Amino acid sequence: MTDKPVREHDKFMLRMPEGMREAVAERAKRNGRSMNSEIVQIINTAITNSAFEEFTSKENLEKLPDPIKREMIIRRTLIARVQMAEALRDIEENLELLQINGDEIMSDMTEAWWKNHDAKTVKAINEKWSSRKKPK
């Protein structure tokens, strides 16, 4: 933020869908911030991520000098790896929930998703899942 007094900051009235205010309040409390600071942080993160994604698009990377291009590709790859790890965790949790609930038949949509994913990802998920003990 700036050193300006708060009363001199830009103001914006915001209407939120029902339930969102409570969700923001809970998130702000978890993060030790006011609701205003939490909303500003969420918006700042979205803007920063959007700018980074635009800056590191394939078209823009091709125009950069090699050392900068390499650094940005490394950063983009690290972000993608984190996102992939999070996705794998979510998939494992979903498969575990299906097993716990006794639901062994996947929907047509889920089967289509599996068929359209690359073989390495599916193999890694299957190996990790099959190595776990099945719940009784």
Backbone torsions as a table, in degrees:
resi	resn	phi	psi	omega
1	MET	NA	178.8	-179.5
2	THR	-101.2	177.5	178.6
3	ASP	-88.5	4.0	179.0
4	LYS	-65.0	147.2	172.3
5	PRO	-62.1	149.0	-176.1
6	VAL	-55.1	-38.4	-177.2
7	ARG	-64.1	-17.0	179.9
8	GLU	-94.1	-3.8	178.0
9	HIS	-72.1	154.7	175.4
10	ASP	-62.6	142.4	178.7
11	LYS	-116.3	148.3	179.9
12	PHE	-147.6	122.5	177.3
13	MET	-78.6	136.6	-174.5
14	LEU	-128.4	130.1	173.1
15	ARG	-103.3	131.5	-178.7
16	MET	-117.1	146.8	174.4
17	PRO	-62.6	157.5	-179.5
18	GLU	-54.9	132.2	177.6
19	GLY	92.8	-20.0	-177.4
20	MET	-70.8	-36.2	-179.5
21	ARG	-59.3	-44.0	179.7
22	GLU	-64.8	-40.0	179.3
23	ALA	-64.7	-41.4	177.6
24	VAL	-65.6	-41.8	179.5
25	ALA	-60.9	-43.6	178.6
26	GLU	-64.2	-44.2	179.7
27	ARG	-63.5	-42.8	178.9
28	ALA	-61.2	-42.2	179.7
29	LYS	-63.0	-44.6	177.8
30	ARG	-59.5	-35.6	-177.2
31	ASN	-93.1	2.6	177.3
32	GLY	66.9	36.5	-178.9
33	ARG	-128.3	164.1	171.1
34	SER	-73.9	164.2	177.5
35	MET	-61.5	-40.5	179.4
36	ASN	-60.6	-47.8	179.7
37	SER	-62.6	-36.6	179.3
38	GLU	-66.2	-44.4	178.9
39	ILE	-63.6	-42.7	178.0
40	VAL	-61.2	-41.9	179.4
41	GLN	-64.0	-43.4	179.2
42	ILE	-61.0	-45.9	179.7
43	ILE	-65.2	-43.1	179.5
44	ASN	-60.9	-42.8	178.8
45	THR	-62.9	-44.2	179.7
46	ALA	-62.1	-43.2	-179.9
47	ILE	-66.7	-43.9	179.8
48	THR	-62.6	-46.3	179.5
49	ASN	-62.3	-41.6	179.5
50	SER	-63.4	-43.7	179.6
51	ALA	-64.5	-41.3	179.2
52	PHE	-64.7	-43.8	179.4
53	GLU	-61.6	-40.4	178.7
54	GLU	-68.2	-45.1	-178.7
55	PHE	-62.5	-36.1	-176.0
56	THR	-99.8	21.7	174.2
57	SER	-65.5	156.5	-178.6
58	LYS	-55.5	-43.6	-178.6
59	GLU	-61.0	-43.4	-179.5
60	ASN	-72.9	-37.9	179.4
61	LEU	-62.1	-37.8	-179.0
62	GLU	-62.2	-23.1	-178.5
63	LYS	-88.1	-12.5	-175.3
64	LEU	-81.8	154.2	172.8
65	PRO	-62.7	148.8	-173.4
66	ASP	-50.6	-47.5	-178.2
67	PRO	-62.0	-40.1	179.5
68	ILE	-71.4	-42.0	178.5
69	LYS	-57.6	-46.8	-179.9
70	ARG	-59.1	-46.3	-179.2
71	GLU	-62.3	-42.9	-179.9
72	MET	-68.0	-37.0	177.5
73	ILE	-65.9	-40.2	177.4
74	ILE	-61.4	-46.6	179.1
75	ARG	-62.4	-43.5	179.4
76	ARG	-62.3	-38.9	178.7
77	THR	-66.2	-42.1	178.1
78	LEU	-61.4	-42.3	177.8
79	ILE	-62.8	-43.6	179.5
80	ALA	-62.4	-38.4	178.8
81	ARG	-64.4	-41.7	177.6
82	VAL	-62.8	-44.4	179.1
83	GLN	-62.8	-38.6	178.6
84	MET	-65.9	-42.2	178.5
85	ALA	-62.2	-41.7	178.0
86	GLU	-64.4	-40.3	178.7
87	ALA	-65.0	-42.8	178.3
88	LEU	-62.2	-40.2	177.8
89	ARG	-61.6	-44.6	179.2
90	ASP	-62.7	-41.4	179.0
91	ILE	-62.9	-45.0	179.1
92	GLU	-60.6	-43.8	179.1
93	GLU	-62.4	-41.9	179.4
94	ASN	-64.3	-42.7	177.9
95	LEU	-63.6	-39.5	177.9
96	GLU	-63.3	-42.4	178.1
97	LEU	-63.4	-40.4	176.9
98	LEU	-60.8	-41.1	-180.0
99	GLN	-67.3	-44.4	-179.0
100	ILE	-62.5	-39.8	-178.7
101	ASN	-81.1	-1.3	179.2
102	GLY	74.5	11.6	-178.6
103	ASP	-90.0	94.4	-174.4
104	GLU	-94.5	-5.7	-178.2
105	ILE	-104.6	120.4	179.1
106	MET	-82.3	151.1	178.6
107	SER	-69.9	164.3	177.8
108	ASP	-57.0	-38.2	-178.7
109	MET	-65.1	-43.6	179.9
110	THR	-65.7	-42.1	177.8
111	GLU	-61.3	-39.9	178.1
112	ALA	-64.3	-39.1	178.2
113	TRP	-60.1	-47.8	-179.4
114	TRP	-60.3	-42.5	-178.4
115	LYS	-64.4	-32.2	-176.5
116	ASN	-89.0	-3.9	179.0
117	HIS	-87.5	153.1	-177.8
118	ASP	-66.5	151.6	-172.5
119	ALA	-62.0	-37.8	-179.2
120	LYS	-62.7	-43.0	-179.8
121	THR	-64.2	-48.0	-179.6
122	VAL	-62.0	-42.8	-179.9
123	LYS	-62.3	-44.9	-180.0
124	ALA	-61.7	-42.7	179.5
125	ILE	-65.7	-46.5	-179.3
126	ASN	-62.0	-43.1	179.4
127	GLU	-63.5	-45.4	-179.7
128	LYS	-64.3	-42.6	-177.9
129	TRP	-68.8	-42.1	-177.0
130	SER	-70.8	-21.7	179.1
131	SER	-78.6	-13.6	179.4
132	ARG	-80.9	154.6	174.1
133	LYS	-74.5	136.1	179.0
134	LYS	-81.1	137.4	178.5
135	PRO	-65.1	150.9	-179.4
136	LYS	-93.0	NA	NA
